Each structure stands twice: as C-alpha cells, then as structure tokens.
C-alpha cells in the first residue's frame, strides 16, 4: 500500500491520535472520579463501579463485530460514526442526573470507543506507506502509552478545579476536531460488501463478555455468577468456532490465526499484556503497603513506566521496518522480565531511585516489544482484512489485561496483599515465556 500523500497523511494521523487518546483516557479517568460521582449521585460504591464496567462491557462485546463490519463496508464508515457516537455519549454522560442515566450514557459512549479502537490499526495501515509502517505504529504506541499515563493526572486536575461532568465535556471539542479533520483526511476503503453475519456477531459478544466479566466476577469471590458467565462465554465460543470454521471471511478471524507468524504474535501479545497488567495492579499495593509510599508518590513513581514506553516504542518501530519482530520482541521482553524481577526485590529500605530505574526498565522493554509485534500483526494479514486484524489486536490486549487483573485478584484473595512480590515474580516468568514465543517467530517466514 502507498498510503496517503504527505500533507493529508499528517492531518489523518492527527485525527487518529485525537480519537484513540480520548478512548484510552476515558478508560482510566472514570476510575479516579468514581468516589466523587458516587457521592454526588447518592450511589453506593459497589453500584458506581458500573460506570466503568458499562464502558468496558460495550467495548468488549463489540470489538470483533465492528472489526468485521469495517472489512465489509469500509473502515472510515465505521470509524467516523463511531467517533460521533463517542462525542454524543460524552455529552450524555455530562448531562446525566442519576447513576442509571450515567451508566446508560457510558455504554453508549463505549459503543463509539469500540468502533474507534477496532478500526485504529486499519486506519494507521491505510494512512502510511508500508516502508514507514513500523515507525507509524511506534508513534501510535507512544500516544497510547502517554494517554494511559495521563489519565489519572488529568482526572485529578479537572476534579480539583471543576465538577465531574467536565471530565466528559472535555471530549467534545477534541472529538469534533477529530471528526472535522477525519472527514477530509482519513483514508477511504470500500470493503468487500459481503452480507452481515448477525448470529456470529451475537455469539462473539456473548463469548467475549462472558469470558471477561465471568473471570472478573469469579476473582471477586462471586462463584455462582462468575461460573455462569464463564460457561455462557465458553458455550458461545464453541458455537462461534463451529459456525465460522469454514467461512472464507469469518467474524471470528480463524483464517488469520492459521497464519503462523500472526498467531504467534497474538499469543505473545496476550501473554505480555497479562504480565504487564499483573504488575501494574500489584505494584500500587507493593509501594503503599510494603514500601510505605503515599498515594501521590506511588502515582508519580509509576509514571516512569509509560514514559519509558513512549521513549522506546518509536525507536523500536523504526527498527521494525528493517529487523524481524521475533528478535526485537525477544530482546524487549527479556529486558521487561528483568525489570519485573528487579521490582519483586524491592523492600522497605528501597529508595525512590531504586523504584524509578526498575519501572523504567519494564517500560523500555515493553515498548521495545510492542511496536514490532503490532507491526507484524497488522501486516501479516491481507489489506482487505485490516479491520479483522485490528479487532484481533485489540481483543488480545483486552484478554491479556483481564487475565493479569484476575490473577492479582485471585492472589490477594488467597494470600493477601503481602503476596505482591510473589506476583511480580510470576509476571517476570510470564514475560520470559512471552520472550520464548516471540523468538519462535524467527523459525517461520513472514508473509
């Protein structure tokens, strides 16, 4: 693919970065605002969690169906309406006067976020020429990591000067700018025009929602509900595989998973994101309970991780245009695992400098893995299946993050907060396992 002409390419990438930044920010800013929202809407803490869950549930259920829709009708025809839904959902969130209204608005907003996230990889691939794709994906990873890092800080600043609805209203000017630029600059594709597959879409939604939220519910100690959701997800998954196994362009992209380098890259992604989330959930407890750091100090110390990702990801993206992802990813994941192992050795005598260099080592290793791995996933499939590839990429990230969070919840439930160092060692071993799988890609040919 030749990508877009240079001036238009720059405008297109601005629109893409604005959109994905908002979607990622809204995954984290609501967490910080939950106590404030619960108090003002007179809701319990347990009920207020659905402000976060509703958003995640919509994204989880719709990633693969919207990815398939993009392949069918064209990526911009999913991406731009999704961005508009996200802006409208943000307005609805800001205007909500009850918890139930806010939850409904968050689910509506999540539908738009799912459209943006599922199309992100396809839009980047259509914007840049193949020779620059690694570099583009590296900068995309930088935007993602910095948005994730900025979420809690942005929420804290906004809440210190204004009411919680401002958290959602700030999306409006950014979203309108992304739409206005995107209408003129984003790449257009027509899609293959196949007929919609409604049953597969429904099965996919039940499968992913059941597996993700069943595992989270089970980890919180609610065995009956968690088990029921897991069983429903597994049954839906089996039915979906049986239905789509022989289809030429299935909604669950089984055809793409038969490409060895792509399937190995997806497996590496799931395992690595699992290790990362395991560490990121366990680390605040390690620093506050075992090292005696304050909440504010913990937040600033943990920022070293995403900042290091933002530094290393563009560099790795440039190298990925010339060297195999299996090698680059293997190197990055060994560094990542080394940083995790070093974090597990922290104790009450550790200084802030001891924490910072370990955090930076983890982030640098993760960023060095992420850009080459994402480039391989995006380019391993035919261009006509870029939507499905992007859906796979986002789903792998989601499943890995859920697995890591569930592992921490289970560990804390069984052994308490004191198990944090052991969990970090488990994350380090998991990172090494991902490094082995990454290196295995050197044995298979790139498509």
C-alpha positions in Angstrom: 0.0 0.0 0.0 1.2 3.5 -0.8 -0.6 5.3 2.0 -1.8 8.9 1.7 0.1 11.9 0.2 2.3 13.5 2.8 0.2 16.6 3.7 -3.0 14.6 4.0 -1.2 11.9 5.9 -0.2 14.3 8.7 -3.8 15.5 9.1 -5.2 12.0 9.1 -2.8 10.9 11.8 -3.8 13.9 14.0 -7.4 12.8 13.7 -6.4 9.2 14.6 -4.3 10.2 17.6 -7.0 12.5 18.9 -9.6 9.8 18.7 -7.6 7.0 20.3 -6.3 9.3 23.0 -9.9 10.1 24.1 -10.9 6.5 24.0 -8.0 5.4 26.2 -8.2 8.4 28.6 -11.9 7.6 29.2 -10.9 4.1 30.3 -9.0 5.5 33.2 -10.3 8.9 34.2 -13.7 7.5 35.4 -11.8 5.2 37.9 -10.4 8.3 39.7 -13.8 10.1 39.6 -15.9 7.2 41.0 -15.9 8.3 44.6 -16.9 11.8 43.6 -19.6 10.6 41.2 -21.0 8.1 43.8 -21.3 10.9 46.4 -23.0 13.4 44.1 -25.4 10.9 42.6 -26.1 9.3 46.0 -25.0 5.9 44.9 -23.1 3.1 46.7 -19.5 2.4 45.8 -20.5 -1.1 44.5 -23.1 0.4 42.2 -20.9 3.1 41.0 -18.4 0.6 39.6 -20.8 0.0 36.7 -19.8 3.5 35.4 -16.6 1.8 34.5 -18.0 -1.7 33.7 -20.6 -0.4 31.3 -18.0 1.3 29.2 -15.7 -1.8 29.2 -18.7 -4.2 28.5 -19.7 -2.3 25.3 -16.1 -2.3 24.1 -15.6 -6.0 24.9 -18.8 -7.1 23.2 -18.4 -5.1 20.0 -14.7 -5.2 19.1 -14.9 -8.2 16.7 -18.3 -7.4 15.2 -17.3 -3.8 14.4 -14.0 -5.0 13.0 -15.9 -7.3 10.7 -18.3 -4.5 9.7 -15.3 -2.3 8.8 -14.0 -5.0 6.5 -17.4 -5.3 4.9 -18.4 -1.6 4.4 -15.1 0.3 4.7 -13.2 1.4 7.7 -14.0 5.1 7.7 -17.7 4.3 7.6 -17.4 2.6 11.0 -14.7 4.9 12.4 -16.3 8.3 11.8 -19.8 7.4 13.0 -18.2 5.7 16.0 -16.3 8.9 16.8 -19.6 10.8 16.6 -21.3 8.4 18.9 -18.4 8.8 21.4 -18.8 12.6 21.4 -22.6 12.3 21.8 -22.1 9.8 24.6 -19.7 12.1 26.3 -22.4 14.9 26.2 -24.9 12.5 27.6 -22.5 11.5 30.4 -22.0 15.1 31.4 -25.8 15.8 31.4 -26.7 12.6 33.5 -28.5 13.4 36.7 -28.8 9.8 38.0 -26.5 6.8 38.2 -28.7 4.8 35.9 -28.6 7.6 33.3 -24.8 7.9 33.6 -24.4 4.1 33.2 -26.6 4.1 30.0 -24.6 7.0 28.6 -21.3 5.3 29.4 -22.5 2.2 27.5 -23.5 4.4 24.5 -20.1 6.1 24.7 -18.4 2.6 24.8 -20.0 1.7 21.5 -18.3 4.6 19.9 -15.0 3.7 21.6 -15.3 0.2 20.3 -15.6 1.5 16.8 -12.6 3.7 17.2 -10.4 1.0 18.8 -11.4 -1.7 16.3 -10.6 0.5 13.3 -7.4 2.1 14.7 -4.9 -0.4 13.2 -6.7 -0.4 9.8 -6.7 3.4 9.7 -3.0 3.6 10.5 -2.2 0.9 7.9 -4.2 2.8 5.3 -2.5 6.2 6.2 1.2 5.2 6.0 3.1 3.5 3.2 4.5 0.1 4.0 8.1 1.3 4.4 7.1 3.6 7.2 4.5 1.4 8.9 6.8 0.3 11.8 7.6 3.9 12.6 3.9 4.9 12.5 2.9 2.1 14.8 5.7 3.1 17.2 4.4 6.6 17.4 0.9 5.2 17.8 2.1 3.2 20.8 3.7 6.4 22.2 0.3 8.1 22.0 -1.5 5.2 23.7 1.0 4.9 26.5 1.1 8.6 27.2 -2.7 8.8 27.2 -2.9 5.9 29.6 -0.3 7.6 31.9 -2.0 11.0 31.7 -5.5 9.6 32.6 -5.3 9.7 36.4 -3.4 13.0 36.4 -5.9 14.7 34.0 -8.8 13.4 36.2 -7.2 14.8 39.3 -6.5 18.2 37.8 -10.0 18.5 36.4 -11.7 17.4 39.6 -9.6 19.9 41.6 -11.0 22.9 39.6 -14.4 21.8 38.4 -17.3 19.2 38.8 -17.0 15.7 37.4 -19.1 16.3 34.3 -16.2 18.3 32.9 -14.3 15.0 32.6 -16.7 14.1 29.8 -17.3 17.5 28.3 -13.6 18.0 27.5 -14.1 15.2 24.9 -16.4 17.4 22.9 -14.0 19.9 21.3 -11.4 17.2 20.8 -13.9 14.8 19.3 -15.4 17.5 17.0 -11.9 18.4 15.8 -11.1 14.8 15.1 -14.3 14.4 13.1 -13.8 17.6 11.1 -10.2 16.6 10.2 -11.1 13.0 9.6 -13.9 13.7 7.2 -11.4 15.4 4.9 -8.2 13.5 5.6 -8.8 9.8 6.6 -8.2 7.1 4.0 -11.3 5.6 2.4 -11.9 2.0 1.5 -15.0 0.3 0.0 -14.9 -3.1 1.8 -15.7 -6.4 0.4 -19.5 -5.9 0.5 -20.4 -9.3 1.9 -23.7 -9.9 3.8 -23.8 -9.3 7.5 -23.4 -12.2 9.9 -25.7 -11.3 12.8 -25.7 -14.6 14.6 -21.9 -14.7 14.7 -21.9 -11.2 15.9 -24.2 -12.1 18.8 -22.2 -15.2 19.6 -19.0 -13.2 19.6 -20.5 -10.6 22.0 -21.7 -13.3 24.4 -18.3 -15.1 24.2 -16.1 -12.2 25.0 -18.4 -10.6 27.6 -18.9 -13.9 29.3 -15.3 -14.8 29.5 -14.0 -11.4 30.5 -16.7 -10.5 33.1 -17.1 -14.1 34.3 -13.4 -14.2 35.1 -13.5 -10.8 36.9 -16.7 -11.8 38.8 -15.2 -15.1 39.9 -12.0 -13.4 41.1 -14.1 -11.1 43.3 -15.5 -14.2 45.1 -18.9 -14.4 43.4 -18.6 -18.0 42.3 -22.2 -18.7 41.1 -22.4 -15.7 38.8 -18.9 -15.9 37.6 -19.1 -19.5 36.8 -22.4 -19.0 34.9 -20.9 -16.2 32.8 -17.8 -18.3 32.0 -19.9 -21.2 31.0 -22.1 -19.0 28.8 -19.0 -17.5 27.2 -17.4 -20.9 26.5 -20.6 -22.3 25.0 -20.9 -19.2 22.8 -17.3 -19.5 21.8 -17.7 -23.2 20.8 -20.8 -22.4 18.7 -19.0 -19.5 17.1 -15.9 -21.6 16.1 -18.2 -24.4 14.7 -20.2 -21.8 12.7 -17.2 -19.8 11.4 -14.7 -22.6 10.9 -15.1 -23.0 7.1 -16.3 -19.5 6.2 -13.9 -17.6 3.9 -14.1 -14.3 5.9 -15.4 -15.3 9.3 -16.3 -12.8 12.0 -14.0 -14.6 14.4 -10.9 -14.4 12.2 -9.9 -18.1 12.4 -8.5 -17.8 8.8 -6.0 -15.2 10.0 -5.0 -17.3 13.1 -3.9 -20.0 10.6 -1.0 -17.7 9.6 1.8 -18.9 11.9 3.6 -15.6 12.4 0.3 -13.8 13.2 -0.9 -16.5 15.6 2.4 -16.5 17.4 2.4 -12.7 17.6 -1.2 -12.7 19.0 -0.1 -15.3 21.6 2.9 -13.2 22.6 0.6 -10.1 22.9 -1.9 -11.8 25.2 0.8 -13.2 27.5 2.8 -10.0 27.6 -0.3 -7.8 28.3 -1.2 -10.3 31.0 2.2 -9.9 32.7 2.0 -6.1 32.4 -1.4 -5.8 33.9 -0.5 -8.2 36.7 2.4 -6.0 37.6 0.5 -2.7 37.2 -2.3 -3.8 39.5 0.1 -5.4 42.1 2.6 -2.5 42.2 0.5 0.1 44.0 -0.1 -2.3 46.8 3.6 -3.1 46.9 4.6 0.5 47.1 2.0 1.6 49.6 1.7 -1.4 51.9 5.3 -2.7 51.8 7.4 0.3 50.9 5.3 2.9 52.8 4.9 5.3 49.9 1.9 7.7 49.7 -0.8 7.5 47.1 0.6 10.6 45.4 4.2 9.3 45.5 3.0 6.0 44.1 1.3 7.7 41.1 4.4 9.7 40.2 6.8 6.8 40.6 4.6 4.6 38.3 4.6 7.2 35.6 8.2 6.2 34.8 6.8 3.0 33.2 4.6 4.6 30.5 7.1 7.4 29.9 9.8 4.7 29.1 7.3 3.0 26.8 6.8 6.3 25.0 10.6 6.7 24.5 11.4 3.1 23.4 8.3 2.4 21.3 9.1 4.8 18.4 12.7 3.6 18.3 11.6 0.0 18.1 9.1 1.0 15.5 11.9 2.4 13.3 13.9 -0.8 13.8 10.9 -2.9 13.0 11.0 -1.6 9.4 14.4 -3.4 9.0 14.6 -6.2 11.5 12.4 -9.2 12.5 9.9 -8.7 15.2 10.7 -12.0 16.7 14.3 -10.8 17.5 13.3 -7.3 18.6 10.4 -8.6 20.7 12.5 -11.2 22.3 15.1 -8.7 23.4 12.5 -6.3 24.7 10.7 -9.0 26.7 13.9 -10.2 28.3 14.5 -6.6 29.4 10.9 -6.4 30.5 11.1 -9.6 32.6 14.4 -8.4 34.1 12.7 -5.2 35.3 9.8 -7.2 36.8 12.2 -9.5 38.6 14.1 -6.4 40.0 10.8 -4.9 41.2 10.0 -8.0 43.1 13.2 -7.5 45.1 12.1 -4.1 46.5 11.9 -3.8 50.3 11.3 -1.1 52.9 14.8 0.2 52.5 14.5 0.9 48.8 14.8 4.5 47.7 12.7 6.3 45.1 15.6 6.0 42.7 15.6 2.2 43.2 11.9 2.2 42.2 12.3 4.5 39.2 15.0 2.7 37.3 13.2 -0.6 37.7 9.9 0.9 36.4 11.8 2.5 33.5 13.4 -0.9 32.7 10.0 -2.5 32.5 8.6 0.2 30.3 11.5 0.3 28.0 11.4 -3.5 27.5 7.6 -3.4 26.9 7.8 -0.6 24.4 10.6 -2.3 22.6 8.4 -5.4 22.2 5.1 -3.6 21.5 5.8 -1.7 18.2 7.5 -4.6 16.3 4.8 -7.0 17.5 1.9 -4.8 16.4 3.6 -4.1 13.1 3.8 -7.9 12.4 0.2 -8.4 13.4 -1.1 -5.5 11.2 1.0 -6.5 8.1 0.6 -10.3 8.4 -2.9 -10.3 7.0 -4.2 -9.1 3.6 -5.1 -5.4 3.4 -8.7 -6.4 2.9 -8.7 -7.9 6.3 -7.2 -5.0 8.2 -10.4 -4.5 10.2 -10.3 -8.1 11.5 -6.6 -7.8 12.2 -7.2 -4.6 14.3 -10.0 -6.3 16.1 -7.7 -9.2 16.9 -5.1 -6.8 18.2 -7.5 -5.0 20.5 -9.0 -8.3 21.7 -5.6 -9.8 22.5 -4.8 -6.7 24.6 -8.2 -6.9 26.4 -7.9 -10.6 27.2 -4.3 -10.2 28.4 -5.2 -7.3 30.7 -8.2 -9.2 32.1 -6.1 -12.3 32.8 -3.5 -10.2 34.6 -6.1 -8.4 36.8 -7.8 -11.6 37.6 -4.5 -13.2 38.6 -3.9 -10.4 41.1 -7.4 -10.6 42.5 -7.1 -14.3 43.0 -3.7 -13.9 44.6 -4.8 -11.3 47.0 -8.0 -13.2 47.8 -5.9 -16.3 48.8 -2.8 -14.8 50.2 -3.4 -11.2 50.9 -1.6 -8.0 49.8 1.7 -9.4 51.1 1.8 -11.7 48.0 2.6 -8.7 45.8 6.4 -9.6 45.4 5.5 -13.2 44.5 3.0 -12.0 41.9 5.7 -9.8 40.4 8.0 -12.8 40.1 5.1 -14.7 38.4 4.8 -11.7 36.0 8.6 -11.9 35.3 8.4 -15.6 34.5 5.4 -14.9 32.3 7.4 -12.2 30.5 10.2 -14.7 29.8 7.6 -17.2 28.4 6.4 -14.5 26.0 10.1 -13.9 25.0 10.4 -17.5 24.1 7.3 -17.4 21.9 8.5 -14.2 20.3 11.8 -15.8 19.3 9.9 -18.8 17.8 8.7 -16.4 15.1 12.2 -16.5 13.7 11.5 -20.0 12.6 8.5 -19.1 10.5 8.5 -17.0 7.3 7.0 -13.6 7.3 4.0 -13.5 4.9 
